[in-house]
Amino acid sequence: MLPVIIAYQSPAETDALMQCVEKAGCVAKPVATLNEAIDALREEETAIMLLGKTFDGSCVLDVIPIFRYLQKHLKIILLADDAQMGFLRQARAAGIFYHAMEPHDEEDCHELQLALECAREVCEKQGRSIWKKLAPVFGGAN
């Protein structure tokens, strides 16, 4: 199952996020610090990340480029209720996959589940396309 790194400040809401991740058919990997997030990204070949508006005392606009550098195909789902349009434009330009509301109720959790399922499908397709290119080199079947 595909790992979802949860880089979110609130431990209480991290539990709710973990439930949404599991309902979407993924494995939750919560992290509390920037160092833990970097280590988690280095461990995984392909991953999805749930990221709050701030993380470990930093604005996400500062950490998104670091995460994207560590893992080029990382799918970042930004969780922010009160984000301004300028902030969202900058986040999109930095490389987020999707912007979702923080899950406060069942409807928000359902939206997040759909975004996670979509990100998982994109990751799986990317993995298959890479294997198709590499399989002949290693003698694997398509």
C-alpha positions in Angstrom: 0.0 0.0 0.0 1.1 3.5 -0.8 2.5 5.6 2.1 1.0 8.9 3.0 3.3 11.1 5.0 1.2 13.3 7.4 3.1 16.5 8.1 0.6 18.4 10.3 1.0 20.4 13.4 -2.0 19.4 15.5 -1.7 15.9 17.0 -5.5 15.8 17.6 -6.2 16.4 14.0 -3.5 14.0 12.9 -5.6 11.2 14.3 -8.5 12.2 12.1 -6.2 12.5 9.1 -4.9 9.0 9.7 -8.4 7.6 9.6 -9.1 9.4 6.3 -5.8 8.0 4.9 -6.7 4.5 5.9 -10.2 4.8 4.4 -8.6 5.8 1.1 -6.6 2.5 1.1 -3.2 4.0 2.0 -0.8 3.7 5.0 -0.4 6.7 7.2 3.1 7.8 8.3 2.8 10.8 10.7 5.8 13.0 11.2 6.2 15.9 13.7 9.4 17.7 12.5 11.1 18.7 9.3 13.9 16.2 9.9 11.3 13.3 10.3 9.6 14.4 7.1 12.9 14.4 5.2 13.8 11.0 6.6 10.4 9.6 5.6 10.8 11.0 2.1 14.2 9.4 1.7 12.8 6.0 2.8 10.0 5.9 0.3 10.3 5.7 -3.5 6.8 7.1 -4.1 4.7 8.9 -1.7 1.9 11.3 -1.0 2.1 14.0 1.6 -0.6 15.7 3.6 0.8 19.1 4.6 -0.7 21.8 6.8 -0.3 25.5 6.1 2.6 25.6 8.6 4.9 22.8 9.6 7.6 22.7 12.2 7.5 26.5 12.6 7.9 27.1 8.8 5.5 28.3 6.2 4.8 25.5 3.7 5.9 27.7 0.8 9.4 27.4 2.3 9.4 23.6 2.7 7.5 22.5 -0.4 10.6 23.0 -2.6 12.7 21.0 -0.2 10.2 18.1 -0.3 9.9 18.3 -4.1 13.7 18.2 -4.4 13.9 15.1 -2.3 11.1 13.3 -4.3 10.4 14.7 -7.7 7.0 12.9 -8.1 5.8 13.6 -4.6 2.0 14.4 -4.5 1.4 17.1 -1.9 -2.1 17.7 -0.7 -2.2 21.0 1.1 -4.7 21.2 4.0 -5.7 24.8 4.6 -9.1 26.4 5.5 -8.2 30.1 5.5 -5.7 30.3 2.7 -5.7 33.5 0.6 -5.7 33.2 -3.2 -2.2 34.6 -3.5 -0.9 32.0 -1.1 -2.7 29.2 -3.0 -1.2 30.5 -6.3 2.2 30.3 -4.8 1.6 26.9 -3.4 0.4 25.6 -6.8 3.5 27.2 -8.4 5.7 25.4 -5.8 4.1 22.1 -6.9 1.2 21.0 -4.7 -1.0 18.3 -6.2 -4.3 19.5 -4.6 -5.7 21.9 -2.0 -8.3 20.5 0.4 -10.1 21.8 3.4 -8.9 20.5 6.8 -11.2 17.6 7.7 -13.6 18.9 10.3 -16.6 16.8 9.4 -17.5 13.8 7.3 -17.8 15.8 4.1 -14.3 17.2 4.4 -13.0 13.8 5.1 -14.7 12.4 2.0 -13.2 15.2 -0.1 -9.7 14.3 1.3 -10.3 10.6 0.6 -11.2 11.4 -3.0 -8.0 13.5 -3.4 -5.9 10.7 -1.8 -7.4 8.1 -4.1 -6.7 10.3 -7.2 -3.1 10.9 -6.0 -2.7 7.2 -5.4 -3.9 6.4 -8.9 -1.5 8.9 -10.4 1.4 7.4 -8.4 0.5 3.9 -9.5 0.3 5.0 -13.2 3.7 6.7 -12.9 5.2 3.6 -11.4 3.9 1.4 -14.2 5.1 3.8 -16.9 8.6 3.8 -15.4 8.6 0.0 -15.1 7.6 -0.3 -18.8 10.6 1.8 -19.7 13.0 -0.2 -17.5 11.6 -3.7 -17.9 13.4 -4.4 -21.2 16.7 -3.3 -19.7 16.4 -5.7 -16.8 14.7 -8.5 -18.8 11.3 -8.1 -17.1 7.9 -8.6 -18.8 5.8 -5.6 -19.7 
